Amino acid sequence: MKLILHIGTHKTGSTALQHFLIANPVPLAALGIHYAAPASGIKASLVVHLLHVHNKPAMHEFFVSHLEAARRNGAHTLVVSAESFYGMTLVPALCRRQPCADLHDRDHVLIRRLRASIPENDVNPEVVCYFRRPDHFAESWYNQHVKYGSLFAGDFSEFLGLVYPALLYNQYIKRWVDVFGKANCSIRMYENIDKSVIDDFMHGVLNISDLSTFVTTHDAVNERMSRDLLEFKKTVNKNAMYEEMSLERKIFRALDENMTLRETEPDYYQAFLSPDERAELLKELSEEMAALESSFGLPSFPDFDLEAAKAAWRPYPGLGPARQEALEREYGHMSRRLRFRVERLFVRIRKALRNEMRVVVGTR
């Protein structure tokens, strides 16, 4: 049985791919492929949580149950996809606003746990990872973490300092190579994709050339948030409870759709680095990028033309008072919708009950 572990990275079309895989169990099964989607969602992120808490039985059960299901269906390939496999210890650190300088070593431990949880008999694991140019990756990831990932409320420079170890691509992927072997690690370049990550994964990883029998899904999932709305959300994140993250995500998604801000904003609003800052970051990471390209025979990351960027550079003008007021007014209106008020009430009741239970247990 071939086991494909798609480990991300974040912001390289993973969610769109997962939606596609879960929407097409029948044509996948006809081609001998089983996608390991838990009943509660489209990702195998649960496994990452199990790795953190070192729940060996549950980790082993995840793989055993899906391998058995694959064999019952006559499949020869099992696919497990979760972008949270990349930088596993970084996201919890981001939630705490703490640096994770030892990311590579800590993830190395989790990667070994992952490998140990995979049954040895007749299972051949292959790790697949997509990389995009690190400056674009960091900017897109920042948008996601402010939007909902960890309710991040700081500016981009603070975020960049926290996630910097994850941009050391070659050093990081060596930890996966050390555990799974280089021959079993496939690196793909995000910017080198012709159509979409779905086409690239299906054609280049699963070797499926004809997708005519597959259901087409909407690719535009997990889209970036408009810059003005992002700046406003940072102010909301400062006082938001982590337990209300999912609720705030729903409110802001409705807010984004209602105000159609993304469609009216120019592209340069999403640039969090000036041309000089971008050039400096890419210079710092140039050896890492070159080492990754050389080690895996990859095409070069896209070049950055500093002079052309300077000539075209226009900084984000900031969130003006009028737009701030409009967003506050609309956010208040959205938050008062009955379904959101009821959900917030239940979230806070659950939190109060958990806190009360901790107090009771602590006094015993």
NULUM-96798 format. One record per residue: residue number from 1; residue in three letters; chain; x, y, z of N, C-alpha, C in turn. Coordinates in steps of 0.05 Angstrom, whole numbers, plus 5000, padded with zeros to 4 digits. Each point is the difference from the previous one (the first is absolute). Layout:
BEGIN
n;res;chain;n.px;n.py;n.pz;ca.px;ca.py;ca.pz;c.px;c.py;c.pz
NUM;ala;A;X;Y;Z;X;Y;Z;X;Y;Z $
...
This chain:
BEGIN
n;res;chain;n.px;n.py;n.pz;ca.px;ca.py;ca.pz;c.px;c.py;c.pz
1;met;A;5017;4976;5000;4983;5024;5000;5018;5025;5000 $
2;lys;A;4995;5018;4981;5014;5025;4999;4985;5020;5018 $
3;leu;A;5014;5013;5018;4989;5021;5017;5012;5027;4993 $
4;ile;A;4983;5018;4990;5010;5027;4993;4992;5019;5023 $
5;leu;A;5020;5012;5012;4997;5020;5021;5004;5027;4988 $
6;his;A;4978;5014;4995;5002;5028;4989;5001;5018;5024 $
7;ile;A;5023;5013;5004;5005;5015;5025;4999;5031;4996 $
8;gly;A;4989;5009;4978;4998;5029;4996;5018;5010;4978 $
9;thr;A;5012;5024;5002;4998;5017;5023;4973;5015;5001 $
10;his;A;4996;5016;5021;4977;5018;5001;5000;5018;4976 $
11;lys;A;4976;5009;4992;4996;5020;4979;5012;4991;4973 $
12;thr;A;4997;4974;4994;5008;4990;4974;4977;4983;4987 $
13;gly;A;4976;5008;5007;4977;4986;4988;4991;4975;5013 $
14;ser;A;5010;4995;5024;4994;4974;5014;4970;4996;5005 $
15;thr;A;4987;5022;5009;4971;4997;5006;4984;4994;4975 $
16;ala;A;5006;5013;4978;4986;4995;4975;5004;4971;4992 $
17;leu;A;5024;4990;5003;5006;4972;4993;4984;4981;5018 $
18;gln;A;4999;5006;5026;4985;4983;5019;4970;5000;4993 $
19;his;A;4989;5023;4993;4972;5001;4992;4996;4982;4975 $
20;phe;A;5018;5001;4982;4998;4984;4975;5001;4970;5006 $
21;leu;A;5019;4992;5017;5003;4972;5007;4976;4989;5014 $
22;ile;A;4989;5016;5019;4977;4990;5015;4974;4999;4983 $
23;ala;A;5000;5016;4979;4976;5001;4983;5000;4978;4979 $
24;asn;A;5022;4985;4998;5003;4981;4978;5008;4972;5010 $
25;pro;A;4986;4989;5020;5008;4973;5010;4995;4978;4979 $
26;val;A;4979;5002;4984;4994;4979;4980;5021;4998;4978 $
27;pro;A;5005;5022;4986;5021;4998;4979;5028;4994;5011 $
28;leu;A;5006;5009;5024;5025;4993;5012;5002;4970;5006 $
29;ala;A;4978;4989;5011;5000;4972;5006;5002;4983;4974 $
30;ala;A;4988;5010;4979;5002;4985;4974;5028;4998;4990 $
31;leu;A;5017;5020;5009;5028;5000;4991;5018;4989;5022 $
32;gly;A;4989;4988;5021;5016;4988;5021;5011;5019;5020 $
33;ile;A;4986;5022;5006;5010;5020;5018;4979;5005;5022 $
34;his;A;5010;5000;5025;4983;5006;5023;5010;5025;5014 $
35;tyr;A;4982;5020;5004;5008;5024;5014;4991;4998;5029 $
36;ala;A;5019;5004;5018;4995;4997;5029;4988;5025;5011 $
37;ala;A;4974;5004;4996;4986;5023;5011;4985;4992;5025 $
38;pro;A;5006;5012;5023;4984;4993;5024;4971;5008;4997 $
39;ala;A;4983;4987;5014;4971;5005;4998;4993;5029;5007 $
40;ser;A;5016;5013;5017;4994;5026;5009;5011;5023;4983 $
41;gly;A;5015;4993;4979;5011;5022;4984;5016;4990;4976 $
42;ile;A;5013;5018;4986;5014;4993;4975;5030;4996;5004 $
43;lys;A;5010;5005;5024;5029;4999;5004;5007;4978;5020 $
44;ala;A;5026;4993;5000;5010;4982;5020;5014;5015;5022 $
45;ser;A;4991;5025;5005;5013;5016;5021;4998;4987;5028 $
46;leu;A;4980;4983;5003;4997;4985;5025;5026;4985;5007 $
47;val;A;5013;4989;4979;5025;4985;5005;5021;5018;5012 $
48;val;A;5001;5025;4991;5020;5019;5010;4995;5005;5030 $
49;his;A;4975;5003;5007;4994;5003;5029;5008;4975;5016 $
50;leu;A;4995;4977;4989;5007;4975;5013;5031;4998;5003 $
51;leu;A;5014;5010;4981;5030;5000;5002;5009;5018;5023 $
52;his;A;4987;5022;5003;5007;5019;5021;4996;4987;5028 $
53;val;A;4978;4986;5003;4993;4989;5026;5012;4972;5003 $
54;his;A;5013;4990;4979;5013;4974;5000;4980;4978;5006 $
55;asn;A;4978;5001;4986;4979;4979;5003;5006;4978;4980 $
56;lys;A;5018;4982;5007;5009;4979;4981;4977;4982;4991 $
57;pro;A;4982;4990;5018;4979;4983;4991;4981;5013;4979 $
58;ala;A;4993;5025;5005;4982;5014;4982;5014;5006;4973 $
59;met;A;5025;5007;5001;5015;5004;4975;5001;4974;4983 $
60;his;A;5007;4979;5014;5002;4974;4986;4973;4992;4989 $
61;glu;A;4979;5005;5015;4973;4992;4992;4991;5016;4975 $
62;phe;A;5008;5025;4998;4993;5017;4977;5011;4986;4974 $
63;phe;A;5025;4993;5001;5012;4988;4976;4990;4972;4995 $
64;val;A;4997;4984;5021;4991;4973;4996;4971;4999;4988 $
65;ser;A;4983;5017;5011;4972;5000;4991;4998;5009;4971 $
66;his;A;5016;5020;4992;4998;5009;4972;5014;4980;4981 $
67;leu;A;5021;4987;5009;5013;4980;4984;4982;4976;4996 $
68;glu;A;4985;4993;5020;4981;4978;4998;4978;5007;4981 $
69;ala;A;4990;5025;5002;4979;5009;4982;5010;5001;4971 $
70;ala;A;5024;5008;4996;5012;5001;4974;5002;4972;4988 $
71;arg;A;5009;4981;5016;5003;4972;4990;4973;4988;4994 $
72;arg;A;4979;5006;5017;4974;4989;4995;4989;5009;4973 $
73;asn;A;5007;5025;4993;4991;5011;4974;5018;4994;4977 $
74;gly;A;5020;4983;5005;5019;4993;4979;5019;5022;4992 $
75;ala;A;5004;5019;5017;5018;5023;4994;5029;4992;5003 $
76;his;A;5017;5013;4984;5029;4995;5002;5014;5025;5012 $
77;thr;A;4985;5022;5003;5012;5025;5009;4982;5014;5021 $
78;leu;A;5012;5007;5022;4986;5015;5021;5011;5028;5001 $
79;val;A;4983;5021;5000;5009;5027;5001;4992;5013;5026 $
80;val;A;5019;5012;5014;4995;5014;5025;5010;5029;4995 $
81;ser;A;4982;5020;5004;5007;5027;4994;4994;5019;5023 $
82;ala;A;5020;5015;5009;4997;5020;5021;5023;5019;4999 $
83;glu;A;4995;5025;4993;5021;5020;4998;5012;5006;5028 $
84;ser;A;4985;4993;5021;5010;5004;5027;5022;4981;5007 $
85;phe;A;5007;4980;4983;5023;4984;5004;5026;5017;4998 $
86;tyr;A;4998;5022;4985;5023;5018;4996;5001;5020;5023 $
87;gly;A;5022;5001;5014;5003;5018;5022;4981;4994;5023 $
88;met;A;4999;4974;5008;4980;4991;5019;5001;5014;5027 $
89;thr;A;5024;5006;5009;5002;5013;5026;4999;5031;4998 $
90;leu;A;5000;5010;4976;4999;5029;4996;4973;5012;5005 $
91;val;A;4979;4987;4991;4973;5011;5003;4992;5003;5029 $
92;pro;A;5004;4980;5017;4994;5005;5028;5017;5022;5013 $
93;ala;A;5024;5004;4991;5017;5022;5010;4988;5027;4991 $
94;leu;A;4990;5000;4975;4988;5025;4990;4975;5008;5017 $
95;cys;A;4985;4979;5008;4977;5006;5016;5008;5012;5027 $
96;arg;A;5023;4993;5009;5011;5012;5026;5017;5024;4995 $
97;arg;A;5004;5008;4974;5017;5023;4993;5028;4995;5010 $
98;gln;A;5010;4976;4998;5026;4993;5010;5018;4991;4977 $
99;pro;A;5026;5007;5000;5018;4991;4979;5004;4970;5002 $
100;cys;A;5007;4988;4978;5005;4971;4999;5027;4995;4986 $
101;ala;A;5021;5009;5013;5026;4999;4987;5009;4971;4996 $
102;asp;A;4990;4982;5017;5008;4972;4997;4980;4983;4984 $
103;leu;A;4986;5014;4982;4979;4987;4984;5009;4974;4987 $
104;his;A;5023;5001;4987;5010;4977;4985;5004;4976;5018 $
105;asp;A;5012;5004;5023;5006;4978;5018;4974;4989;5012 $
106;arg;A;4982;5018;5008;4975;4991;5012;4982;4986;4980 $
107;asp;A;5000;5010;4975;4984;4986;4980;5013;4973;4993 $
108;his;A;5026;4998;5002;5014;4975;4994;4990;4978;5018 $
109;val;A;4994;5007;5025;4989;4981;5019;4973;4991;4991 $
110;leu;A;4983;5019;4992;4973;4993;4991;5000;4984;4974 $
111;ile;A;5019;5006;4982;5002;4985;4975;5007;4971;5006 $
112;arg;A;5018;4996;5019;5007;4972;5008;4976;4986;5012 $
113;arg;A;4984;5015;5016;4976;4988;5011;4981;4992;4977 $
114;leu;A;4998;5017;4981;4982;4995;4977;5009;4974;4986 $
115;arg;A;5026;4998;4994;5010;4977;4986;4995;4974;5016 $
116;ala;A;5004;5002;5027;4996;4977;5017;4971;4991;5001 $
117;ser;A;4981;5018;4995;4972;4993;5001;4990;4987;4974 $
118;ile;A;5016;5000;4979;4992;4988;4975;5008;4971;5000 $
119;pro;A;4981;4982;4995;5006;4971;5000;5022;4994;4979 $
120;glu;A;5018;4982;5007;5022;4994;4982;4993;4981;4978 $
121;asn;A;4982;4981;5005;4995;4979;4980;4987;5010;4974 $
122;asp;A;5015;4997;4979;4990;5006;4973;4990;5028;4996 $
123;val;A;5012;5020;5015;4992;5028;4998;5025;5016;4992 $
124;asn;A;4998;5013;4977;5022;5016;4990;4993;5030;5000 $
125;pro;A;5009;5015;5021;4992;5028;5002;5017;5018;4981 $
126;glu;A;4986;5020;4990;5013;5021;4984;4991;5027;5009 $
127;val;A;5018;5017;5007;4994;5027;5009;5000;5019;4977 $
128;val;A;4978;5016;4997;4998;5019;4978;4996;5028;5013 $
129;cys;A;5016;5019;4991;4998;5027;5011;5003;5021;4978 $
130;tyr;A;4983;5020;5000;5001;5022;4981;5013;5024;5014 $
131;phe;A;5018;5013;4986;5013;5025;5010;4995;5023;4981 $
132;arg;A;4995;5023;5011;4998;5025;4984;5021;5020;5010 $
133;arg;A;5006;5020;4984;5020;5019;5008;4995;5010;5028 $
134;pro;A;5019;5000;5018;4995;5005;5028;4987;5026;5007 $
135;asp;A;5006;5022;4985;4988;5025;5007;4970;4999;4995 $
136;his;A;4992;4988;4977;4971;4998;4994;4987;4980;5019 $
137;phe;A;5014;4979;5008;4989;4981;5019;4995;5014;5027 $
138;ala;A;5019;5015;5009;4997;5013;5026;4977;5021;5000 $
139;glu;A;4998;5015;4978;4979;5020;4999;4972;4987;4999 $
140;ser;A;4997;4979;4985;4975;4986;4998;4993;4986;5027 $
141;trp;A;5020;4989;5012;4996;4986;5026;4992;5020;5022 $
142;tyr;A;5012;5024;4999;4993;5021;5019;4970;5008;4997 $
143;asn;A;4991;5003;4975;4972;5006;4995;4982;4979;5013 $
144;gln;A;5008;4975;4996;4984;4978;5011;4999;5000;5030 $
145;his;A;5023;5006;5013;5000;4999;5029;4986;5023;5013 $
146;val;A;4999;5023;4987;4984;5022;5010;4970;4993;4995 $
147;lys;A;4995;4989;4977;4973;4993;4992;4987;4980;5019 $
148;tyr;A;5014;4979;5006;4988;4980;5019;5021;4981;5012 $
149;gly;A;5023;4997;4988;5018;4979;5009;5008;5000;5029 $
150;ser;A;5007;5023;5011;5007;5001;5028;4991;5027;5013 $
151;leu;A;4981;5013;4986;4991;5027;5009;5024;5018;5005 $
152;phe;A;5019;5000;4982;5024;5016;5002;4992;5030;4999 $
153;ala;A;5012;5016;5017;4993;5028;5001;5023;5019;4995 $
154;gly;A;5024;4988;4996;5024;5017;4996;5004;5008;4971 $
155;asp;A;5021;5016;4995;5006;5008;4972;5016;4978;4986 $
156;phe;A;5006;5004;4975;5013;4979;4984;5028;4995;5009 $
157;ser;A;5014;5021;5008;5028;4996;5009;5002;4982;5024 $
158;glu;A;4981;5003;5019;4999;4982;5023;4994;4971;4991 $
159;phe;A;4981;4997;4983;4993;4973;4990;5024;4988;4985 $
160;leu;A;5014;5015;4984;5023;4990;4985;5021;4990;5019 $
161;gly;A;5005;5014;5022;5020;4992;5019;4993;4973;5013 $
162;leu;A;4973;4996;5004;4992;4975;5013;5001;4976;4981 $
163;val;A;4994;5004;4974;4998;4978;4982;5026;4995;4984 $
164;tyr;A;5020;5017;5005;5024;4999;4983;5012;4972;4999 $
165;pro;A;5001;4984;5021;5011;4973;4998;4986;4983;4979 $
166;ala;A;4975;5005;4995;4985;4984;4980;5007;5008;4972 $
167;leu;A;5014;5023;4997;5008;5008;4973;5028;4989;4992 $
168;leu;A;5012;4986;5019;5026;4987;4995;4993;4973;4987 $
169;tyr;A;4991;5000;4976;4988;4977;4987;5018;4975;5000 $
170;asn;A;5025;5004;4991;5018;4977;4997;5006;4988;5027 $
171;gln;A;5006;5017;5020;5006;4990;5027;4976;4984;5011 $
172;tyr;A;4976;5011;4995;4976;4987;5012;4995;4973;4986 $
173;ile;A;5000;5000;4974;4993;4975;4986;5020;4978;5005 $
174;lys;A;5024;5007;5008;5020;4980;5008;4990;4982;5022 $
175;arg;A;4983;5011;5018;4989;4984;5022;4982;4978;4989 $
176;trp;A;4985;5006;4980;4983;4980;4987;5017;4980;4985 $
177;val;A;5020;5010;4987;5018;4982;4985;5014;4981;5019 $
178;asp;A;5008;5010;5023;5014;4984;5020;4983;4976;5009 $
179;val;A;4974;5005;5002;4982;4979;5011;4989;4982;4978 $
180;phe;A;4993;5012;4977;4987;4984;4979;5019;4992;4977 $
181;gly;A;5023;5013;4999;5019;4995;4978;4995;5018;4976 $
182;lys;A;5022;5009;4988;4997;5019;4978;4985;4989;4976 $
183;ala;A;5003;4975;4995;4987;4987;4977;4969;5000;5004 $
184;asn;A;4992;5004;5025;4971;4999;5006;4989;5028;5005 $
185;cys;A;5015;5021;4994;4991;5028;5003;4999;5013;4973 $
186;ser;A;4977;5010;4993;4996;5013;4974;4993;5030;5005 $
187;ile;A;5017;5018;4989;4996;5028;5003;4990;5012;4974 $
188;arg;A;4979;5016;5001;4989;5012;4976;4999;5030;5004 $
189;met;A;5004;5015;4978;5001;5029;5000;4973;5012;4994 $
190;tyr;A;4989;5014;5019;4973;5012;4997;4998;5018;4975 $
191;glu;A;5020;5017;4997;5000;5019;4977;5003;4986;4973 $
192;asn;A;5008;4975;5001;5004;4985;4975;4975;4986;4990 $
193;ile;A;4978;5003;5015;4975;4986;4993;4988;5014;4976 $
194;asp;A;4991;4985;4981;4988;5011;4976;4972;5010;5004 $
195;lys;A;4983;4983;5013;4972;5007;5003;4993;5005;5030 $
196;ser;A;4999;4978;5015;4993;5002;5028;5014;4977;5014 $
197;val;A;5001;5002;5027;5012;4979;5016;4985;4974;4997 $
198;ile;A;4974;5002;4994;4984;4976;4996;5010;4985;4975 $
199;asp;A;5002;5014;4978;5010;4988;4976;5029;4989;5004 $
200;asp;A;5016;5015;5013;5028;4992;5004;5002;4975;5018 $
201;phe;A;4984;4999;5021;5001;4977;5018;4988;4976;4986 $
202;met;A;4978;5003;4987;4987;4977;4986;5018;4989;4978 $
203;his;A;5012;5018;4984;5016;4991;4978;5028;4992;5009 $
204;gly;A;5013;5018;5016;5028;4996;5007;5006;4981;5023 $
205;val;A;4980;4998;5018;5004;4983;5024;4985;4974;4998 $
206;leu;A;4975;5001;4992;4983;4976;4998;5001;4987;4972 $
207;asn;A;5012;5014;4981;5003;4990;4973;4973;4994;4987 $
208;ile;A;4981;5018;5005;4973;4999;4987;4999;5022;4979 $
209;ser;A;4998;4992;4976;5001;5019;4978;4972;5010;4992 $
210;asp;A;4980;4983;5003;4973;5006;4991;4982;5006;5024 $
211;leu;A;4991;5025;5003;4983;5008;5022;4972;5004;4991 $
212;ser;A;4992;4990;4977;4973;5005;4989;4978;4988;5017 $
213;thr;A;5006;4979;5015;4980;4987;5017;4998;5012;5028 $
214;phe;A;5017;5019;5006;5001;5012;5026;4982;5025;5002 $
215;val;A;4989;5003;5024;4983;5023;5006;5018;5025;5003 $
216;thr;A;4994;5021;4986;5016;5025;5003;4991;5015;5024 $
217;thr;A;5018;5008;5017;4993;5015;5024;5009;5029;4996 $
218;his;A;4989;5017;5017;5007;5029;4999;5028;5003;5012 $
219;asp;A;5019;5010;4983;5028;5002;5009;5004;5023;5020 $
220;ala;A;4983;5021;4998;5005;5024;5016;4991;4995;5029 $
221;val;A;5014;4983;5014;4994;4996;5029;5023;5011;5016 $
222;asn;A;4994;5008;5025;5020;5011;5017;5014;5024;4987 $
223;glu;A;4984;5018;4988;5011;5023;4987;5011;5020;5020 $
224;arg;A;5018;5017;4990;5011;5021;5018;4979;5020;5007 $
225;met;A;5003;5013;5022;4982;5021;5009;5009;5026;4989 $
226;ser;A;4982;5018;4994;5007;5027;4990;5018;5014;5021 $
227;arg;A;5018;5017;4991;5019;5013;5018;4986;5018;5021 $
228;asp;A;4980;5015;4991;4986;5018;5019;4987;4983;5022 $
229;leu;A;4987;4978;4991;4986;4983;5019;5020;4986;5018 $
230;leu;A;5023;4993;4989;5021;4987;5016;5010;5019;5022 $
231;glu;A;5005;5025;4993;5009;5020;5020;4979;5004;5021 $
232;phe;A;4975;5000;4992;4978;5002;5020;4999;4976;5018 $
233;lys;A;5003;4976;4988;4998;4975;5016;5023;4999;5021 $
234;lys;A;5023;5011;4994;5021;5000;5020;4991;5014;5025 $
235;thr;A;4985;5021;4997;4990;5014;5024;4980;4983;5015 $
236;val;A;4984;4985;4986;4981;4982;5013;5015;4976;5013 $
237;asn;A;5021;4990;4987;5014;4978;5011;5013;5005;5027 $
238;lys;A;5007;5026;5005;5013;5007;5025;4984;4992;5024 $
239;asn;A;4973;5001;4997;4983;4995;5023;4983;4975;4996 $
240;ala;A;5004;4985;4978;4984;4976;4995;5010;4977;5016 $
241;met;A;4981;4983;5009;5008;4976;5014;5007;4978;4980 $
242;tyr;A;5020;4984;5006;5008;4979;4981;4976;4981;4995 $
243;glu;A;4983;4995;5019;4977;4983;4997;4980;5010;4980 $
244;glu;A;5001;5027;4994;4982;5012;4982;5012;5003;4972 $
245;met;A;5023;4988;4995;5014;5002;4974;4982;4992;4977 $
246;ser;A;4987;4977;5003;4983;4990;4978;4976;5019;4995 $
247;leu;A;4989;5010;5022;4978;5019;4997;5008;5025;4986 $
248;glu;A;5023;5011;5008;5010;5025;4988;5006;4996;4970 $
249;arg;A;5009;4976;4994;5006;4993;4972;4974;5002;4983 $
250;lys;A;4978;4989;5011;4974;5001;4986;4990;5028;4997 $
251;ile;A;5003;5016;5021;4991;5028;4999;5015;5015;4978 $
252;phe;A;5026;4997;5000;5017;5015;4981;4997;4989;4972 $
253;arg;A;4994;4974;4997;4994;4990;4973;4975;5014;4989 $
254;ala;A;4979;5001;5017;4975;5014;4992;5005;5029;4994 $
255;leu;A;5017;5012;5017;5007;5029;4996;5014;5004;4974 $
256;asp;A;5019;4983;4994;5016;5002;4975;4982;4997;4976 $
257;glu;A;4982;4980;5001;4982;4996;4977;4980;5023;4997 $
258;asn;A;4991;5011;5022;4980;5021;5000;5011;5026;4989 $
259;met;A;5025;5006;5007;5012;5026;4993;5017;4998;4974 $
260;thr;A;5005;4976;4990;5015;4996;4975;5025;5017;4999 $
261;leu;A;5015;5001;5022;5024;5017;5001;5023;4990;4982 $
262;arg;A;5002;4973;5000;5023;4988;4985;4999;5007;4971 $
263;glu;A;4976;5001;4989;4997;5006;4971;5007;5028;4993 $
264;thr;A;4999;5018;5019;5005;5029;4994;5028;5009;5008 $
265;glu;A;5016;4983;5012;5026;5008;5009;5021;4993;4979 $
266;pro;A;5020;5017;4996;5022;4994;4981;5018;4979;5012 $
267;asp;A;5014;4985;4983;5017;4978;5009;5022;5009;5020 $
268;tyr;A;5010;5025;4996;5022;5008;5017;4992;5003;5030 $
269;tyr;A;4974;5000;5006;4992;5001;5027;5009;4975;5016 $
270;gln;A;5005;4978;4986;5008;4975;5013;5030;4997;5003 $
271;ala;A;5016;5021;4993;5029;4999;5003;5006;5010;5028 $
272;phe;A;5012;4983;5017;5006;5008;5027;5030;5007;5003 $
273;leu;A;5015;4997;4978;5028;5007;4999;5005;5021;4979 $
274;ser;A;5017;5019;5006;5009;5019;4980;5019;4986;4981 $
275;pro;A;5006;5010;4977;5019;4987;4982;5027;4994;5013 $
276;asp;A;5010;5019;5015;5026;4996;5013;4999;4978;5021 $
277;glu;A;4978;5000;5016;4996;4980;5020;4998;4972;4987 $
278;arg;A;4985;4999;4978;4997;4975;4986;5027;4989;4990 $
279;ala;A;5015;5019;4988;5026;4992;4989;5018;4990;5022 $
280;glu;A;5000;5013;5023;5016;4992;5023;4993;4972;5010 $
281;leu;A;4974;4995;5003;4990;4974;5009;5009;4978;4981 $
282;leu;A;4996;5005;4974;5007;4979;4980;5031;4996;5000 $
283;lys;A;5015;5021;5005;5029;4997;5001;5008;4983;5024 $
284;glu;A;4987;5005;5022;5006;4983;5024;4994;4971;4996 $
285;leu;A;4979;4995;4984;4991;4972;4995;5010;4988;4975 $
286;ser;A;5017;5014;4985;5009;4991;4974;5015;4974;5002 $
287;glu;A;5017;4996;5020;5015;4975;5002;4981;4977;5006 $
288;glu;A;4980;5005;5016;4980;4979;5006;4985;4992;4975 $
289;met;A;4991;5019;4985;4985;4995;4975;5018;4985;4980 $
290;ala;A;5025;5009;4997;5018;4987;4981;5006;4971;5009 $
291;ala;A;5003;4996;5026;5006;4973;5009;4976;4981;4995 $
292;leu;A;4976;5010;5004;4976;4984;4995;4998;4993;4970 $
293;glu;A;5005;5020;4984;4999;4996;4971;5020;4979;4991 $
294;ser;A;5025;5003;5010;5021;4981;4992;4995;4972;5011 $
295;ser;A;4991;4998;5025;4997;4974;5012;4979;4983;4987 $
296;phe;A;4978;5014;4990;4978;4985;4988;4997;5005;4970 $
297;gly;A;5019;5013;4988;4999;5004;4971;4976;5017;4992 $
298;leu;A;4994;5021;5015;4977;5016;4995;5006;5023;4982 $
299;pro;A;4980;5011;4986;5004;5025;4985;5004;5022;5021 $
300;ser;A;5012;5022;4991;5006;5022;5019;4974;5014;5009 $
301;phe;A;5000;5010;5024;4978;5017;5009;4999;5025;4982 $
302;pro;A;4977;5012;4996;4998;5024;4983;5019;5022;5009 $
303;asp;A;5013;5013;4981;5018;5022;5006;4984;5024;5010 $
304;phe;A;5014;5017;5015;4988;5025;5009;5016;5023;4988 $
305;asp;A;4987;5017;4985;5013;5023;4987;4996;5024;5018 $
306;leu;A;5021;5007;5014;4998;5022;5020;4994;5026;4987 $
307;glu;A;5014;5007;4979;4996;5026;4987;4972;5003;4988 $
308;ala;A;4990;4979;4988;4973;5001;4989;4979;5002;5023 $
309;ala;A;5006;4986;5022;4982;5001;5023;4999;5028;5012 $
310;lys;A;5024;5013;5001;5001;5027;5011;4984;5020;4982 $
311;ala;A;5003;4996;4974;4986;5018;4981;4970;4998;5002 $
312;ala;A;4990;4976;5007;4971;4995;5001;4989;5002;5029 $
313;trp;A;5018;5004;5019;4992;4998;5028;4980;5022;5009 $
314;arg;A;4979;4991;5013;4981;5018;5012;4993;4988;5027 $
315;pro;A;5006;5013;5022;4994;4989;5026;4970;5000;5006 $
316;tyr;A;4992;4981;5017;4972;5000;5010;4995;5026;5015 $
317;pro;A;4979;5014;4994;4995;5027;5012;4990;4999;5029 $
318;gly;A;4993;4976;5009;4990;4998;5028;4969;5001;5000 $
319;leu;A;4989;4991;5023;4971;4999;5003;4991;5028;5009 $
320;gly;A;4986;5014;4982;4991;5027;5006;4977;5000;5019 $
321;pro;A;4996;5023;5013;4979;5003;5021;4972;4993;4989 $
322;ala;A;4994;5009;4976;4973;4994;4989;4996;4970;4996 $
323;arg;A;5020;4987;4988;4997;4971;4996;5000;4985;5027 $
324;gln;A;5016;5009;5020;5000;4988;5026;4972;5002;5013 $
325;glu;A;4987;5023;4997;4974;5004;5012;4979;4982;4986 $
326;ala;A;5003;4998;4973;4981;4983;4985;5003;4971;5008 $
327;leu;A;5025;4991;5004;5005;4973;5007;4989;4994;5029 $
328;glu;A;5005;5018;5018;4990;4997;5027;4970;4998;5001 $
329;arg;A;4987;5017;4984;4971;5000;4999;4989;4973;4988 $
330;glu;A;5012;4991;4978;4991;4976;4988;5007;4975;5017 $
331;tyr;A;5023;5001;5013;5007;4978;5018;4980;4998;5023 $
332;gly;A;4993;5022;5011;4980;5000;5022;4974;4989;4991 $
333;his;A;4992;5008;4975;4975;4990;4989;5001;4970;4996 $
334;met;A;5022;4990;4989;5003;4971;4995;5000;4985;5027 $
335;ser;A;5014;5010;5020;5003;4987;5025;4973;4997;5015 $
336;arg;A;4982;5018;4994;4974;5000;5013;4980;4981;4987 $
337;arg;A;5008;4988;4978;4982;4980;4987;4994;4978;5020 $
338;leu;A;4976;4990;5000;4991;4981;5020;5018;4975;5001 $
339;arg;A;5007;4989;4977;5016;4975;5000;5028;5005;5012 $
340;phe;A;5011;5024;4995;5027;5005;5012;4998;5006;5030 $
341;arg;A;4978;5014;5008;4997;5005;5029;4996;4974;5016 $
342;val;A;4984;4982;4988;4995;4974;5013;5026;4984;5002 $
343;glu;A;5016;4999;4978;5024;4985;5000;5020;5012;5020 $
344;arg;A;5002;5026;5001;5019;5013;5020;4992;4993;5028 $
345;leu;A;4974;5000;5005;4990;4993;5027;5008;4972;5008 $
346;phe;A;4996;4981;4981;5007;4972;5006;5030;4996;5004 $
347;val;A;5016;5014;4984;5029;4999;5003;5008;5009;5027 $
348;arg;A;4989;5022;5009;5008;5011;5026;4989;4983;5024 $
349;ile;A;4977;4988;4996;4990;4982;5020;5018;4976;5003 $
350;arg;A;5008;4988;4977;5018;4977;5001;5027;5007;5013 $
351;lys;A;5010;5024;4994;5025;5008;5012;4997;5003;5031 $
352;ala;A;4978;5012;5008;4995;5004;5029;4997;4973;5014 $
353;leu;A;4987;4981;4987;4997;4974;5012;5027;4985;5003 $
354;arg;A;5016;5003;4979;5027;4987;5001;5017;5013;5022 $
355;asn;A;4999;5026;5002;5015;5014;5022;4990;4991;5027 $
356;glu;A;4973;4998;5003;4989;4991;5025;5009;4972;5007 $
357;met;A;5001;4983;4980;5008;4972;5004;5029;4999;5009 $
358;arg;A;5017;5017;4988;5028;5000;5008;5003;5009;5029 $
359;val;A;4984;5019;5008;5001;5009;5028;4992;4978;5019 $
360;val;A;4978;4986;4992;4990;4978;5017;5021;4978;5003 $
361;val;A;5012;4992;4977;5020;4979;5000;5025;5009;5016 $
362;gly;A;5007;5026;4997;5024;5010;5014;4997;5001;5030 $
363;thr;A;4975;5002;5010;4995;5002;5029;4997;4973;5013 $
364;arg;A;5000;4978;4984;4996;4974;5012;5026;4990;5013 $
